[in-house]
Amino acid sequence: MVGAGGKLRAQENVSGPNGLPVIMDHKQAVRLVLAQPTPEYPTVAKMNYLQGHVHLELTVDGRGKVANAHVLEGNAILAASAVKAARRWTYHPLATAAGPSGFITMVEVRFVLDFRKAVLTPQQALRDFVRQIKPPQVVRTGEDAPSEDVVHMRLLVNDQGQVDDLEISPMGRARFEAAREILRGWTFRPAHWGTLPIASYLDVDVPVGAPSVVRTAANSGSR
């Protein structure tokens, strides 16, 4: 049961009438839902008895479209499915005195299996699965100039080798834009379970105008 060469999606800023982001409580946001397609339960997750909750931060624009779905917590395989579905959700824009407004809200997507006939517990199933994963790989293109200035990012790389989401360490706007631009020139090979490509988290150090040692920390567990 499910409850409700890498590409980067630019996050669209959503501001209210006073220029500040409107943070909406989940219960309020639910009342504005127009369409909320259910995420697909990934086959590889079912086969390996993977389940859990995925927490997302959604940025909804003034038209009611989900401009950005950011993973706050959750298994990578389940998170990739949740993000894919959430990008198709639509809402009524928030009505304000100044007109329709976008907003930011948090949602939880639950992936639950029937474990009554399973031999392993959910924790054992996850540990066994993680041990069988071949980590994703990064392929950088172009030549970079030497530099010690790097930006740490955690990426959610889907089973197509595309970046579905990214989490960054605190930094200034200029450094973030520089790192994101460099990351656009990188391509990614997805993680694999046997011969099957799967979504996985990947930690990287992105040089701001320079090469760096890429640190991979592939896992399909929770953040």
HUPEQUI-V656579 format. One record per backbone hydrogen bond with DSSP energy under -1.0 kcal/mol. NH is the residue of the N-H (numbers start at 1). CO is the residue of the C=O. E is the energy in kcal/mol with one decimal. If there is no record, write none. Layout:
nh co e
NH CO E
NH CO E
This chain:
nh co e
3 110 -3.7
16 20 -3.0
19 16 -2.0
24 104 -3.4
29 25 -2.5
30 26 -2.2
32 29 -1.7
33 30 -1.3
34 90 -2.9
35 90 -1.7
46 42 -2.0
47 43 -2.7
48 44 -1.2
49 46 -1.4
50 45 -3.1
52 111 -2.6
54 109 -2.8
55 73 -2.6
56 107 -2.7
57 70 -2.9
58 105 -3.1
59 68 -2.8
60 103 -3.2
61 65 -2.9
64 61 -2.0
67 59 -2.6
68 59 -1.4
70 57 -2.7
72 55 -3.2
73 55 -1.4
79 75 -3.1
80 76 -2.4
81 77 -1.3
82 78 -2.3
83 79 -2.8
84 80 -2.0
85 81 -1.9
86 82 -2.7
87 83 -1.8
88 85 -2.0
89 86 -1.5
90 35 -2.3
91 64 -2.5
92 32 -3.1
94 101 -2.5
99 96 -1.5
101 94 -2.3
103 60 -1.9
104 22 -3.3
105 58 -2.1
107 56 -2.4
109 54 -2.9
111 52 -2.8
112 1 -3.0
125 121 -2.7
126 122 -2.1
127 123 -2.2
128 124 -2.4
129 125 -2.1
130 126 -2.6
131 127 -1.6
132 129 -1.4
133 130 -1.4
134 192 -3.2
137 189 -2.1
139 187 -3.3
151 206 -2.8
153 204 -2.8
154 167 -3.3
155 202 -3.1
156 165 -2.8
157 200 -2.5
158 162 -2.9
161 158 -1.9
164 156 -3.1
167 154 -3.0
169 152 -1.8
176 172 -2.1
177 173 -2.5
178 174 -2.1
179 175 -2.5
180 176 -2.8
181 177 -2.1
182 178 -1.9
183 179 -2.3
184 180 -1.2
185 182 -1.6
186 183 -1.6
187 139 -3.4
189 137 -2.7
192 134 -2.1
193 196 -3.0
196 193 -1.9
198 191 -2.6
200 157 -2.2
201 219 -1.9
202 155 -2.3
204 153 -2.9
206 151 -3.2
208 149 -2.7
209 207 -1.8
